[in-house]
Amino acid sequence: MTVSRKPRILLKLQVVYDDGASFMSGSAIDMSETGLFIETVMPLEPGTTVRLMPLIPGDDSSVLEIEGQVMRKAEYDLDNHFDRTPGMGIRFTSLTGEQRAAIAGLLQRGRSDPSA
């Protein structure tokens, strides 16, 4: 079975995430319609369910919460830290139409200005 991947958009977006035990934050460095990669030296284990709250620049009016699941992690490797970014890949789960529209907006923003 082949899984088609959605195109990733490079962006810098702060994300607060909650694994049910604690709140943490990190920088999302790329994102697609189906997930994102958060740069962190303390990635969660694959299979962990998380609640993501992207901190959208210039939008103080609403809070976007997205549920996801950690699919892979890249441990910090002192010997190869320039070759591989430590962090975790998270797949979005159970998206509503409103959440899909918000993600599409973030992707559009990232296409026009990756630092936004």
PyMOL commands that place a pseudoatom at each C-alpha (Angstrom):
pseudoatom trace, name=CA, resn=MET, resi=1, chain=A, elem=C, hetatm=0, pos=[0.000, 0.000, 0.000]
pseudoatom trace, name=CA, resn=THR, resi=2, chain=A, elem=C, hetatm=0, pos=[1.399, 3.386, -1.000]
pseudoatom trace, name=CA, resn=VAL, resi=3, chain=A, elem=C, hetatm=0, pos=[0.695, 6.464, 1.075]
pseudoatom trace, name=CA, resn=SER, resi=4, chain=A, elem=C, hetatm=0, pos=[0.669, 9.706, -0.872]
pseudoatom trace, name=CA, resn=ARG, resi=5, chain=A, elem=C, hetatm=0, pos=[2.297, 12.583, 0.954]
pseudoatom trace, name=CA, resn=LYS, resi=6, chain=A, elem=C, hetatm=0, pos=[0.940, 16.085, 0.844]
pseudoatom trace, name=CA, resn=PRO, resi=7, chain=A, elem=C, hetatm=0, pos=[3.426, 18.817, -0.068]
pseudoatom trace, name=CA, resn=ARG, resi=8, chain=A, elem=C, hetatm=0, pos=[5.195, 20.336, 2.920]
pseudoatom trace, name=CA, resn=ILE, resi=9, chain=A, elem=C, hetatm=0, pos=[5.477, 24.084, 3.255]
pseudoatom trace, name=CA, resn=LEU, resi=10, chain=A, elem=C, hetatm=0, pos=[8.486, 25.489, 5.102]
pseudoatom trace, name=CA, resn=LEU, resi=11, chain=A, elem=C, hetatm=0, pos=[7.440, 27.901, 7.829]
pseudoatom trace, name=CA, resn=LYS, resi=12, chain=A, elem=C, hetatm=0, pos=[8.324, 29.061, 11.313]
pseudoatom trace, name=CA, resn=LEU, resi=13, chain=A, elem=C, hetatm=0, pos=[5.374, 28.857, 13.659]
pseudoatom trace, name=CA, resn=GLN, resi=14, chain=A, elem=C, hetatm=0, pos=[5.400, 28.522, 17.434]
pseudoatom trace, name=CA, resn=VAL, resi=15, chain=A, elem=C, hetatm=0, pos=[3.184, 25.675, 18.641]
pseudoatom trace, name=CA, resn=VAL, resi=16, chain=A, elem=C, hetatm=0, pos=[2.081, 24.859, 22.173]
pseudoatom trace, name=CA, resn=TYR, resi=17, chain=A, elem=C, hetatm=0, pos=[1.293, 21.172, 22.592]
pseudoatom trace, name=CA, resn=ASP, resi=18, chain=A, elem=C, hetatm=0, pos=[-0.254, 19.136, 25.382]
pseudoatom trace, name=CA, resn=ASP, resi=19, chain=A, elem=C, hetatm=0, pos=[0.239, 15.391, 25.790]
pseudoatom trace, name=CA, resn=GLY, resi=20, chain=A, elem=C, hetatm=0, pos=[-2.185, 15.128, 28.706]
pseudoatom trace, name=CA, resn=ALA, resi=21, chain=A, elem=C, hetatm=0, pos=[0.592, 15.294, 31.287]
pseudoatom trace, name=CA, resn=SER, resi=22, chain=A, elem=C, hetatm=0, pos=[2.193, 18.658, 30.528]
pseudoatom trace, name=CA, resn=PHE, resi=23, chain=A, elem=C, hetatm=0, pos=[2.271, 21.620, 28.179]
pseudoatom trace, name=CA, resn=MET, resi=24, chain=A, elem=C, hetatm=0, pos=[5.336, 22.170, 26.010]
pseudoatom trace, name=CA, resn=SER, resi=25, chain=A, elem=C, hetatm=0, pos=[6.190, 24.400, 23.078]
pseudoatom trace, name=CA, resn=GLY, resi=26, chain=A, elem=C, hetatm=0, pos=[8.370, 24.278, 20.023]
pseudoatom trace, name=CA, resn=SER, resi=27, chain=A, elem=C, hetatm=0, pos=[8.757, 25.636, 16.517]
pseudoatom trace, name=CA, resn=ALA, resi=28, chain=A, elem=C, hetatm=0, pos=[6.937, 23.995, 13.655]
pseudoatom trace, name=CA, resn=ILE, resi=29, chain=A, elem=C, hetatm=0, pos=[9.423, 24.107, 10.796]
pseudoatom trace, name=CA, resn=ASP, resi=30, chain=A, elem=C, hetatm=0, pos=[7.238, 22.596, 8.100]
pseudoatom trace, name=CA, resn=MET, resi=31, chain=A, elem=C, hetatm=0, pos=[3.571, 21.792, 7.666]
pseudoatom trace, name=CA, resn=SER, resi=32, chain=A, elem=C, hetatm=0, pos=[1.202, 20.110, 5.230]
pseudoatom trace, name=CA, resn=GLU, resi=33, chain=A, elem=C, hetatm=0, pos=[-2.551, 19.534, 5.084]
pseudoatom trace, name=CA, resn=THR, resi=34, chain=A, elem=C, hetatm=0, pos=[-2.055, 16.368, 7.126]
pseudoatom trace, name=CA, resn=GLY, resi=35, chain=A, elem=C, hetatm=0, pos=[0.575, 17.222, 9.723]
pseudoatom trace, name=CA, resn=LEU, resi=36, chain=A, elem=C, hetatm=0, pos=[3.641, 19.143, 10.842]
pseudoatom trace, name=CA, resn=PHE, resi=37, chain=A, elem=C, hetatm=0, pos=[7.149, 18.727, 12.193]
pseudoatom trace, name=CA, resn=ILE, resi=38, chain=A, elem=C, hetatm=0, pos=[8.007, 20.344, 15.528]
pseudoatom trace, name=CA, resn=GLU, resi=39, chain=A, elem=C, hetatm=0, pos=[11.657, 21.036, 16.275]
pseudoatom trace, name=CA, resn=THR, resi=40, chain=A, elem=C, hetatm=0, pos=[12.471, 19.968, 19.847]
pseudoatom trace, name=CA, resn=VAL, resi=41, chain=A, elem=C, hetatm=0, pos=[15.287, 18.193, 21.676]
pseudoatom trace, name=CA, resn=MET, resi=42, chain=A, elem=C, hetatm=0, pos=[12.679, 16.319, 23.752]
pseudoatom trace, name=CA, resn=PRO, resi=43, chain=A, elem=C, hetatm=0, pos=[10.379, 14.634, 21.200]
pseudoatom trace, name=CA, resn=LEU, resi=44, chain=A, elem=C, hetatm=0, pos=[7.457, 12.554, 22.430]
pseudoatom trace, name=CA, resn=GLU, resi=45, chain=A, elem=C, hetatm=0, pos=[7.173, 8.857, 21.686]
pseudoatom trace, name=CA, resn=PRO, resi=46, chain=A, elem=C, hetatm=0, pos=[5.447, 7.719, 18.479]
pseudoatom trace, name=CA, resn=GLY, resi=47, chain=A, elem=C, hetatm=0, pos=[1.796, 6.909, 19.180]
pseudoatom trace, name=CA, resn=THR, resi=48, chain=A, elem=C, hetatm=0, pos=[1.403, 9.733, 21.715]
pseudoatom trace, name=CA, resn=THR, resi=49, chain=A, elem=C, hetatm=0, pos=[-1.781, 11.765, 21.238]
pseudoatom trace, name=CA, resn=VAL, resi=50, chain=A, elem=C, hetatm=0, pos=[-1.274, 15.525, 21.490]
pseudoatom trace, name=CA, resn=ARG, resi=51, chain=A, elem=C, hetatm=0, pos=[-3.422, 18.640, 21.374]
pseudoatom trace, name=CA, resn=LEU, resi=52, chain=A, elem=C, hetatm=0, pos=[-1.727, 21.312, 19.251]
pseudoatom trace, name=CA, resn=MET, resi=53, chain=A, elem=C, hetatm=0, pos=[-2.303, 25.037, 19.570]
pseudoatom trace, name=CA, resn=PRO, resi=54, chain=A, elem=C, hetatm=0, pos=[-0.456, 27.020, 16.887]
pseudoatom trace, name=CA, resn=LEU, resi=55, chain=A, elem=C, hetatm=0, pos=[0.328, 30.586, 17.932]
pseudoatom trace, name=CA, resn=ILE, resi=56, chain=A, elem=C, hetatm=0, pos=[-0.797, 32.436, 14.820]
pseudoatom trace, name=CA, resn=PRO, resi=57, chain=A, elem=C, hetatm=0, pos=[1.044, 35.746, 14.335]
pseudoatom trace, name=CA, resn=GLY, resi=58, chain=A, elem=C, hetatm=0, pos=[-1.274, 38.746, 14.247]
pseudoatom trace, name=CA, resn=ASP, resi=59, chain=A, elem=C, hetatm=0, pos=[-4.370, 36.769, 15.283]
pseudoatom trace, name=CA, resn=ASP, resi=60, chain=A, elem=C, hetatm=0, pos=[-5.204, 37.302, 18.950]
pseudoatom trace, name=CA, resn=SER, resi=61, chain=A, elem=C, hetatm=0, pos=[-8.911, 36.750, 18.411]
pseudoatom trace, name=CA, resn=SER, resi=62, chain=A, elem=C, hetatm=0, pos=[-9.126, 32.974, 18.135]
pseudoatom trace, name=CA, resn=VAL, resi=63, chain=A, elem=C, hetatm=0, pos=[-7.452, 29.844, 19.396]
pseudoatom trace, name=CA, resn=LEU, resi=64, chain=A, elem=C, hetatm=0, pos=[-6.971, 26.969, 16.997]
pseudoatom trace, name=CA, resn=GLU, resi=65, chain=A, elem=C, hetatm=0, pos=[-6.758, 23.546, 18.651]
pseudoatom trace, name=CA, resn=ILE, resi=66, chain=A, elem=C, hetatm=0, pos=[-5.895, 20.488, 16.584]
pseudoatom trace, name=CA, resn=GLU, resi=67, chain=A, elem=C, hetatm=0, pos=[-5.599, 16.916, 17.757]
pseudoatom trace, name=CA, resn=GLY, resi=68, chain=A, elem=C, hetatm=0, pos=[-2.704, 14.888, 16.430]
pseudoatom trace, name=CA, resn=GLN, resi=69, chain=A, elem=C, hetatm=0, pos=[-0.612, 11.801, 16.924]
pseudoatom trace, name=CA, resn=VAL, resi=70, chain=A, elem=C, hetatm=0, pos=[3.170, 11.573, 16.992]
pseudoatom trace, name=CA, resn=MET, resi=71, chain=A, elem=C, hetatm=0, pos=[4.176, 9.417, 14.026]
pseudoatom trace, name=CA, resn=ARG, resi=72, chain=A, elem=C, hetatm=0, pos=[7.958, 9.642, 14.244]
pseudoatom trace, name=CA, resn=LYS, resi=73, chain=A, elem=C, hetatm=0, pos=[10.661, 11.202, 16.324]
pseudoatom trace, name=CA, resn=ALA, resi=74, chain=A, elem=C, hetatm=0, pos=[14.197, 12.280, 15.555]
pseudoatom trace, name=CA, resn=GLU, resi=75, chain=A, elem=C, hetatm=0, pos=[16.369, 12.244, 18.656]
pseudoatom trace, name=CA, resn=TYR, resi=76, chain=A, elem=C, hetatm=0, pos=[19.003, 14.896, 19.237]
pseudoatom trace, name=CA, resn=ASP, resi=77, chain=A, elem=C, hetatm=0, pos=[22.304, 13.428, 18.092]
pseudoatom trace, name=CA, resn=LEU, resi=78, chain=A, elem=C, hetatm=0, pos=[25.357, 15.352, 19.271]
pseudoatom trace, name=CA, resn=ASP, resi=79, chain=A, elem=C, hetatm=0, pos=[27.534, 13.784, 16.570]
pseudoatom trace, name=CA, resn=ASN, resi=80, chain=A, elem=C, hetatm=0, pos=[25.125, 14.595, 13.709]
pseudoatom trace, name=CA, resn=HIS, resi=81, chain=A, elem=C, hetatm=0, pos=[23.244, 17.655, 14.958]
pseudoatom trace, name=CA, resn=PHE, resi=82, chain=A, elem=C, hetatm=0, pos=[23.982, 19.584, 11.749]
pseudoatom trace, name=CA, resn=ASP, resi=83, chain=A, elem=C, hetatm=0, pos=[22.629, 16.806, 9.527]
pseudoatom trace, name=CA, resn=ARG, resi=84, chain=A, elem=C, hetatm=0, pos=[19.345, 16.051, 11.258]
pseudoatom trace, name=CA, resn=THR, resi=85, chain=A, elem=C, hetatm=0, pos=[16.923, 18.351, 13.034]
pseudoatom trace, name=CA, resn=PRO, resi=86, chain=A, elem=C, hetatm=0, pos=[15.721, 16.863, 16.331]
pseudoatom trace, name=CA, resn=GLY, resi=87, chain=A, elem=C, hetatm=0, pos=[11.963, 16.811, 16.773]
pseudoatom trace, name=CA, resn=MET, resi=88, chain=A, elem=C, hetatm=0, pos=[8.798, 14.939, 15.955]
pseudoatom trace, name=CA, resn=GLY, resi=89, chain=A, elem=C, hetatm=0, pos=[6.454, 14.478, 13.037]
pseudoatom trace, name=CA, resn=ILE, resi=90, chain=A, elem=C, hetatm=0, pos=[2.796, 14.776, 14.015]
pseudoatom trace, name=CA, resn=ARG, resi=91, chain=A, elem=C, hetatm=0, pos=[-0.193, 13.700, 11.912]
pseudoatom trace, name=CA, resn=PHE, resi=92, chain=A, elem=C, hetatm=0, pos=[-3.428, 15.634, 12.382]
pseudoatom trace, name=CA, resn=THR, resi=93, chain=A, elem=C, hetatm=0, pos=[-6.411, 13.505, 13.412]
pseudoatom trace, name=CA, resn=SER, resi=94, chain=A, elem=C, hetatm=0, pos=[-10.186, 14.151, 13.248]
pseudoatom trace, name=CA, resn=LEU, resi=95, chain=A, elem=C, hetatm=0, pos=[-10.079, 17.548, 11.551]
pseudoatom trace, name=CA, resn=THR, resi=96, chain=A, elem=C, hetatm=0, pos=[-13.261, 19.592, 11.254]
pseudoatom trace, name=CA, resn=GLY, resi=97, chain=A, elem=C, hetatm=0, pos=[-13.998, 21.756, 8.224]
pseudoatom trace, name=CA, resn=GLU, resi=98, chain=A, elem=C, hetatm=0, pos=[-13.128, 24.847, 10.257]
pseudoatom trace, name=CA, resn=GLN, resi=99, chain=A, elem=C, hetatm=0, pos=[-9.766, 23.376, 11.277]
pseudoatom trace, name=CA, resn=ARG, resi=100, chain=A, elem=C, hetatm=0, pos=[-9.007, 22.391, 7.666]
pseudoatom trace, name=CA, resn=ALA, resi=101, chain=A, elem=C, hetatm=0, pos=[-9.754, 25.961, 6.555]
pseudoatom trace, name=CA, resn=ALA, resi=102, chain=A, elem=C, hetatm=0, pos=[-7.486, 27.381, 9.290]
pseudoatom trace, name=CA, resn=ILE, resi=103, chain=A, elem=C, hetatm=0, pos=[-4.667, 25.000, 8.264]
pseudoatom trace, name=CA, resn=ALA, resi=104, chain=A, elem=C, hetatm=0, pos=[-5.129, 26.008, 4.611]
pseudoatom trace, name=CA, resn=GLY, resi=105, chain=A, elem=C, hetatm=0, pos=[-4.781, 29.645, 5.715]
pseudoatom trace, name=CA, resn=LEU, resi=106, chain=A, elem=C, hetatm=0, pos=[-1.561, 28.888, 7.593]
pseudoatom trace, name=CA, resn=LEU, resi=107, chain=A, elem=C, hetatm=0, pos=[-0.182, 27.042, 4.565]
pseudoatom trace, name=CA, resn=GLN, resi=108, chain=A, elem=C, hetatm=0, pos=[-1.065, 29.954, 2.288]
pseudoatom trace, name=CA, resn=ARG, resi=109, chain=A, elem=C, hetatm=0, pos=[0.663, 32.335, 4.683]
pseudoatom trace, name=CA, resn=GLY, resi=110, chain=A, elem=C, hetatm=0, pos=[3.720, 30.052, 4.716]
pseudoatom trace, name=CA, resn=ARG, resi=111, chain=A, elem=C, hetatm=0, pos=[3.830, 29.938, 0.900]
pseudoatom trace, name=CA, resn=SER, resi=112, chain=A, elem=C, hetatm=0, pos=[3.961, 33.721, 0.708]
pseudoatom trace, name=CA, resn=ASP, resi=113, chain=A, elem=C, hetatm=0, pos=[6.234, 34.310, 3.747]
pseudoatom trace, name=CA, resn=PRO, resi=114, chain=A, elem=C, hetatm=0, pos=[7.948, 31.295, 5.382]
pseudoatom trace, name=CA, resn=SER, resi=115, chain=A, elem=C, hetatm=0, pos=[8.967, 33.389, 8.401]
pseudoatom trace, name=CA, resn=ALA, resi=116, chain=A, elem=C, hetatm=0, pos=[5.333, 34.327, 9.175]
for i in range(1, 116): cmd.bond("trace and resi %d" % i, "trace and resi %d" % (i + 1))
show_as sticks, trace
zoom trace
